[in-house]
C-alpha cells in the first residue's frame, strides 16, 4: 500500500473521530443548554453570528486553501500569509467594535451591542490559527487536529454550561465562542513547531492571490447566502423564530456537514497530490461519494421520522416548533452531505474560478427560493426554500464536475442512487413501525425505533449493498494495519 493511501485512510479515521466526537459532545452539551436557555437567547446569538460568520471567511481569505493546493510552499509564503491574516484580524476587530451599535439598531435589539463587541475578540484569535491549521492539513496530521478540536470544545462547552446554570443567559453562548478560539490557538501553536519570520513578500502574496481570491469569493458567497435567511428571519419573523430555526439547522446540518467535511479535509490535499492522474482521481472521488451516502442517506431518513421523539425527549416542549424545521433540513442534508467532496475535487484541480461562478448562480437562486416561499409560508417556507435550492445546487455542481473529470452521470453515480433507494425503503418501513410504538414512553419508543433502524440498515446493506459494506470493513482493516481483501482505493 502506498504511503499516500495509508495517510489518506488514517486521515479519514482521525477526521471521522474528530467530527463524530465533536458532534456527540455538542449534542450532549446542547441537551442541557437547550433545556436551560430560551429560544430568545439563541436568537440573539444567531443575529450576531450572521455578520461574524462573514468575517471568518475574510480572515482565511482563501489563502489556507491556496497553500494546501500548492505542491511546495516556502517560509516566505507562510510568513506572508500569516502577517496578512493578522492584519485582517485586527481590521475586523476594530470594525466589529464600531459596527456593534449598528447591528443592534438594525434588529431593534439594544442588547446586541455589548455582545457583538465582546465577540469581536474572536477575530484576533482566529487570525492566529490559519497558517498553523493549514500546515497540519498539508501533512495529513489529523490526529493532532482532532485532539485540539475536541479539547477546545470540551473546555468551551463546559464553561458555557456552568455559566448557563448561573443564569448568564446568552453570555454563556458568547463565552463558548471566545474560549473555543482561545484553546484552539494554544493547541495549534504548541502542536506545530513552525513560527513566522518577520518578512512580507508582495510577490508571494500575488502568486497566491489568483487562487485564493476565487476561494474567498466562493466562501463569502456561501456565508452571505447562508446568513441571508437568518437576517430575514431575525428582522421580520422575530428573535424567538430565529432561535428555533438556528437550532433546527444546527442540530441537523452541522453533523452532516462535519461528516462530509471530513472527506473534504482529507481529500483536498490528497486530490492535489494526484491531480494529474485522472483515473485515480475519478475512482477515489466516486468511492468517497458512495461511502458518504452509504451512511448519511439512511441516517437522515431515520432522523426525519423520529424528529418528534428526539425533540420531546431531549430538549423539552418549549422547542416543539422546531420539529417540522428539523424534518425539512433532514431532506436538505441528503444534498449538502455530498457538496464538500465535490468542492474538493474542483479545488484540487485548480478550478477555483469555476466553483466561484457556479456558486454565484447557486446562491442567487437560494435567496430567490427562500424569499419567495418565506413570504407565503413563513418560517417553514424559508426552510423549504433552502432545501429546494440545495437540490438545484447539487445538480449544478455535478454538471461542472462531469465536465472537468469527464464523468458519465448515471454509470458513475449508480452507487448514490442505490444507497438512496435503500434509504427510502428503510424510511418507509420505519414510518410504518412508528405507529406501533406511539403508546410507549418517549425514551422507550426512541430506543425501539433506532434498534429497528440498526437491524434494517445492516440487513439491507448485507443483502443488497454487500460490496459497499465490504469496502467499509476493509477500510477499517487498513486502519488496523491488516491487509485488505479489496483494493478499492488503488484503482
C-alpha positions, 0 to 999 in steps of 0.5 A, a space after each residue: 500500500 502506498 504511503 499516500 493511501 495509508 495517510 489518506 485512510 488514517 486521515 479519514 479515521 482521525 477526521 471521522 473521530 474528530 467530527 463524530 466526537 465533536 458532534 456527540 459532545 455538542 449534542 450532549 452539551 446542547 441537551 442541557 443548554 437547550 433545556 436551560 436557555 430560551 429560544 430568545 437567547 439563541 436568537 440573539 446569538 444567531 443575529 450576531 453570528 450572521 455578520 461574524 460568520 462573514 468575517 471568518 471567511 475574510 480572515 482565511 481569505 482563501 489563502 489556507 486553501 491556496 497553500 494546501 493546493 500548492 505542491 511546495 510552499 516556502 517560509 516566505 509564503 507562510 510568513 506572508 500569509 500569516 502577517 496578512 491574516 493578522 492584519 485582517 484580524 485586527 481590521 475586523 476587530 476594530 470594525 466589529 467594535 464600531 459596527 456593534 451599535 449598528 447591528 443592534 439598531 438594525 434588529 431593534 435589539 439594544 442588547 446586541 451591542 455589548 455582545 457583538 463587541 465582546 465577540 469581536 475578540 474572536 477575530 484576533 484569535 482566529 487570525 492566529 490559527 490559519 497558517 498553523 491549521 493549514 500546515 497540519 492539513 498539508 501533512 495529513 496530521 489529523 490526529 493532532 487536529 482532532 485532539 485540539 478540536 475536541 479539547 477546545 470544545 470540551 473546555 468551551 462547552 463546559 464553561 458555557 454550561 456552568 455559566 448557563 446554570 448561573 443564569 448568564 443567559 446568552 453570555 454563556 453562548 458568547 463565552 463558548 465562542 471566545 474560549 473555543 478560539 482561545 484553546 484552539 490557538 494554544 493547541 495549534 501553536 504548541 502542536 506545530 513547531 513552525 513560527 513566522 519570520 518577520 518578512 512580507 513578500 508582495 510577490 508571494 502574496 500575488 502568486 497566491 492571490 489568483 487562487 485564493 481570491 476565487 476561494 474567498 469569493 466562493 466562501 463569502 458567497 456561501 456565508 452571505 447566502 447562508 446568513 441571508 435567511 437568518 437576517 430575514 428571519 431575525 428582522 421580520 419573523 422575530 428573535 424567538 423564530 430565529 432561535 428555533 430555526 438556528 437550532 433546527 439547522 444546527 442540530 441537523 446540518 452541522 453533523 452532516 456537514 462535519 461528516 462530509 467535511 471530513 472527506 473534504 479535509 482529507 481529500 483536498 490535499 490528497 486530490 492535489 497530490 494526484 491531480 494529474 492522474 485522472 483515473 485515480 482521481 475519478 475512482 477515489 472521488 466516486 468511492 468517497 461519494 458512495 461511502 458518504 451516502 452509504 451512511 448519511 442517506 439512511 441516517 437522515 431518513 431515520 432522523 426525519 421520522 423520529 424528529 418528534 421523539 428526539 425533540 420531546 425527549 431531549 430538549 423539552 416542549 418549549 422547542 416543539 416548533 422546531 420539529 417540522 424545521 428539523 424534518 425539512 433540513 433532514 431532506 436538505 442534508 441528503 444534498 449538502 452531505 455530498 457538496 464538500 467532496 465535490 468542492 474538493 475535487 474542483 479545488 484540487 484541480 485548480 478550478 477555483 474560478 469555476 466553483 466561484 461562478 457556479 456558486 454565484 448562480 447557486 446562491 442567487 437562486 437560494 435567496 430567490 427560493 427562500 424569499 419567495 416561499 418565506 413570504 407565503 409560508 413563513 418560517 417553514 417556507 424559508 426552510 423549504 426554500 433552502 432545501 429546494 435550492 440545495 437540490 438545484 445546487 447539487 445538480 449544478 455542481 455535478 454538471 461542472 464536475 462531469 465536465 472537468 473529470 469527464 464523468 458519465 452521470 448515471 454509470 458513475 453515480 449508480 452507487 448514490 442512487 442505490 444507497 438512496 433507494 435503500 434509504 427510502 425503503 428503510 424510511 418507509 418501513 420505519 414510518 410504518 413501525 412508528 405507529 406501533 410504538 406511539 403508546 410507549 414512553 418517549 425514551 422507550 419508543 426512541 430506543 425501539 425505533 433506532 434498534 429497528 433502524 440498526 437491524 434494517 440498515 445492516 440487513 439491507 446493506 448485507 443483502 443488497 449493498 454487500 460490496 459497499 459494506 465490504 469496502 467499509 470493513 476493509 477500510 477499517 482493516 487498513 486502519 488496523 494495519 491488516 491487509 485488505 481483501 479489496 483494493 478499492 482505493 488503488 484503482 
